[in-house]
Amino acid sequence: MLVGIVGLGLIGGSMGLALQNTKLIKKIVGFDNNVSHCEEALELNLVHEIVNFDDIKKCDVIFLAIPVDAIIETMRNLTDISSETTVIDLGSTKEQIVAKTPQSLKKQFIPAHPMTGTEKFGPSAAFATLYNSGVVVICKNKEIEDIHLTRAIQIFSHIGMKIFFMDPKEHDKHASYISHMPHALSYALANSVMRQENPKSILILAGGGFRDMSRVAKSSPVMWSNIFKQNRENFLEAVKIFQIELEKCRVMVENEQWEQLEEWMKNATTLHKIL
Amino acid sequence: MLVGIVGLGLIGGSMGLALQNTKLIKKIVGFDNNVSHCEEALELNLVHEIVNFDDIKKCDVIFLAIPVDAIIETMRNLTDISSETTVIDLGSTKEQIVAKTPQSLKKQFIPAHPMTGTEKFGPSAAFATLYNSGVVVICKNKEIEDIHLTRAIQIFSHIGMKIFFMDPKEHDKHASYISHMPHALSYALANSVMRQENPKSILILAGGGFRDMSRVAKSSPVMWSNIFKQNRENFLEAVKIFQIELEKCRVMVENEQWEQLEEWMKNATTLHKIL
């Protein structure tokens, strides 16, 4: 099986490395609009070869590991591929990507979202075990041909992923709570400190809690503003729900309602019974 | 040197373990209002012996590792100790504790805050390396006698801590940004998900980012509502600053101002150049 990966950053590069550790794949080729990414990916052995976009089209499986708007754009340039080629996108949003899949690709296009990643990006961020033990959401639908779905399931399971099937709408709503809104919190937390008079003297005191909460604020602004854009309505809803919760806390502290505050905190701790 | 630890949870218990690994201390005794904590602490060898509060008063050094309101209360019961005993508090707030230190204790009382901890609590949460490589803030002032300050510095450095001196007001302001407000965000994030119709189906998708951001929402509600109470004004200020940042983000997404959003995110990423 010949695999082509479009986008050789953290997601695409790690896929290249993970696939090399399976017995499924004969050869992995890569493409990236950014020439220095291509050179770096080759140096780091993320893929076996760098090819042009026309050669990507000849692969048995094509992974799209690029920002979510670019996925929609790139699909339009894949309408002339063989019906035997499986196209798998790895983007963080699903509803718009599914809605905008060209009709001629629908039988062979697998909308997928591996719920894994780090705050780092670019080829140097890639590592072989990123997907291992992670969860991947596949937005299965009746239009997808069984041969393509089977192939995707096989690949994801061989790189160690736990597969969940979900409707694109449901995925985007859930992802807004579990991933997209929390990224906004982390960026806002980082900005809250950076806009203080002397952030350095504050950051000297940073312990594990602050480091953990601000970690994802290192993530790629281009990629994440793109995700907020595609999942705008769910994102706005999740942020509003969060704002209501935080304001409850602020008001309880302002009004010195300590017992109620403790109850509110106790309710929060129940999360970890099911997480 | 005989050390007494009041409060045998994560902070006090870890102090007991860390001190046993230094050559400074002959014997460590412990006291906790909670009898089962005492039994557990002894079983886990966090201290050499459990004593009553009157015996704690006879120690050379007394650590107060209890919620911040209890620190203020307990200091009132320490006014009859020898002037040669050093009292060190390990609470997360400093301004009120310093302001409410009984006059007779001021020469021998060291207000300290180790900027380290985990979301776990109770004796079983204690571990020997909690303090190793962490930062401790000491609120030095002219009233403290040199012998007591020297002793505290010696102890903290021997358990591997990096010492910063800071004014209590400055400490509480900084701590509100770096620790207290972020805890409120984590609790609010956890509540945002828990109040959804089916939190389990959302949490199935949780990756590392969400786990990191919701981790401190496991922390003790009693301890943390107490901290918010003692650092109320700084906390409210830090929450307000955060709310402004998050609302900026929400409005940019609502108004589809993607370039401005990217700039806002880019500003956030600069945090990690100095963290």
Interface residues (C-beta under 8 A of the other chain):
Chain A: M115 T116 G117 T118 E119 G134 V135 V137 F164 E170 H174 A175 Y177 I178 S179 M181 P182 H183 A184 L185 S186 Y187 A188 L189 A190 N191 S192 V193 M194 R195 Q196 P199 K200 S201 I202 L203 I204 L205 A206 G207 G208 G209 F210 R211 D212 M213 S214 R215 V216 A217 K218 S219 P221 V222 W224 S225 N226 F228 K229 R232 F235 L236 A238 V239 K240 I241 F242 Q243 E245 L246 E247 K248 C249 R250 V253 E254 E256 W258 L261 E262 E263 W264 M265 K266 N267 A268 T269 T270 L271 H272 I274 L275
Chain B: M115 T116 G117 T118 E119 G134 V135 V137 F164 E170 H174 A175 Y177 I178 S179 M181 P182 H183 A184 L185 S186 Y187 A188 L189 A190 N191 S192 V193 M194 R195 Q196 P199 K200 S201 I202 L203 I204 L205 A206 G207 G208 G209 F210 R211 D212 M213 S214 R215 V216 A217 K218 S219 P221 V222 W224 S225 N226 F228 K229 R232 F235 L236 A238 V239 K240 I241 F242 Q243 E245 L246 E247 K248 C249 R250 V253 E254 E256 W258 L261 E262 E263 W264 M265 K266 N267 A268 T269 T270 L271 H272 I274 L275
